[in-house]
């Protein structure tokens, strides 16, 4: 976002790290929200982001930990493809 547009960058887009973190959080929420209601996803999303706050944390995780946090959301393949 540059000075020609004025004001802050939209949707938390800033430096490279901020953009990456924003993209990761959107990606996780979109994966969780496929075929699942928002009310159901909220608690799962919060636990997920606490356990795997960055994509690097997720990449370093094991599939058992991912499956444990995904349990109850259904469509388990979505969780398995994340790490």
C-alpha positions as CSV (number, residue, x, y, z in Angstrom):
1,X,0.0,0.0,0.0
2,X,1.5,3.3,-0.9
3,X,1.2,7.0,-0.1
4,X,-1.0,7.7,-3.2
5,X,-3.9,5.8,-1.5
6,X,-3.5,7.5,1.9
7,X,-4.2,5.9,5.3
8,X,-3.4,2.5,6.6
9,X,-3.2,-0.6,4.4
10,X,-6.5,-2.5,4.2
11,X,-7.2,-5.6,6.2
12,X,-4.0,-5.6,8.2
13,X,-1.7,-5.9,5.2
14,X,1.6,-4.4,6.0
15,X,5.1,-5.7,6.0
16,X,5.9,-9.1,4.6
17,X,5.6,-10.9,7.9
18,X,2.2,-9.2,8.6
19,X,0.9,-10.2,5.1
20,X,2.1,-13.8,5.6
21,X,0.4,-14.0,9.0
22,X,-2.8,-12.5,7.6
23,X,-2.8,-14.9,4.7
24,X,-2.2,-17.9,7.0
25,X,-5.1,-16.9,9.3
26,X,-7.4,-16.5,6.3
27,X,-6.3,-19.8,4.8
28,X,-6.9,-21.7,8.1
29,X,-10.3,-20.1,8.6
30,X,-11.4,-20.8,5.0
31,X,-10.3,-24.5,5.4
32,X,-12.3,-24.8,8.6
33,X,-15.4,-23.0,7.2
34,X,-15.8,-25.4,4.3
35,X,-19.1,-27.2,5.0
36,X,-19.0,-26.1,8.7
37,X,-20.9,-23.3,10.4
38,X,-19.1,-20.2,11.7
39,X,-20.5,-20.8,15.2
40,X,-18.9,-24.3,15.2
41,X,-15.6,-23.1,13.8
42,X,-14.9,-20.2,16.2
43,X,-13.6,-22.3,19.1
44,X,-11.7,-24.6,16.8
45,X,-10.0,-21.7,15.1
46,X,-9.0,-20.1,18.4
47,X,-7.5,-23.3,19.7
48,X,-5.7,-23.9,16.3
49,X,-4.2,-20.4,16.3
50,X,-3.1,-20.9,19.9
51,X,-1.4,-24.2,19.0
52,X,-0.1,-23.2,15.6
53,X,0.2,-19.3,15.6
54,X,2.3,-19.3,12.4
55,X,2.6,-21.4,9.3
56,X,6.1,-22.3,10.5
57,X,4.6,-23.7,13.7
58,X,2.1,-25.7,11.7
59,X,4.9,-27.0,9.3
60,X,6.8,-28.2,12.3
61,X,3.9,-30.1,13.8
62,X,3.1,-33.8,13.5
63,X,-0.1,-35.1,11.9
64,X,-1.3,-36.5,15.3
65,X,-1.4,-33.0,16.8
66,X,-3.1,-31.6,13.7
67,X,-5.7,-34.4,13.8
68,X,-6.3,-33.9,17.5
69,X,-7.2,-30.2,17.0
70,X,-9.2,-30.9,13.9
71,X,-11.3,-33.7,15.5
72,X,-14.9,-32.7,15.6
73,X,-14.8,-30.5,12.5
74,X,-15.4,-33.4,10.1
75,X,-14.0,-33.7,6.6
76,X,-10.7,-34.7,8.1
77,X,-8.8,-34.6,4.8
78,X,-9.0,-30.7,5.1
79,X,-6.9,-30.9,8.3
80,X,-4.5,-33.4,7.0
81,X,-3.5,-31.3,3.9
82,X,-2.6,-28.3,6.0
83,X,0.8,-29.2,7.4
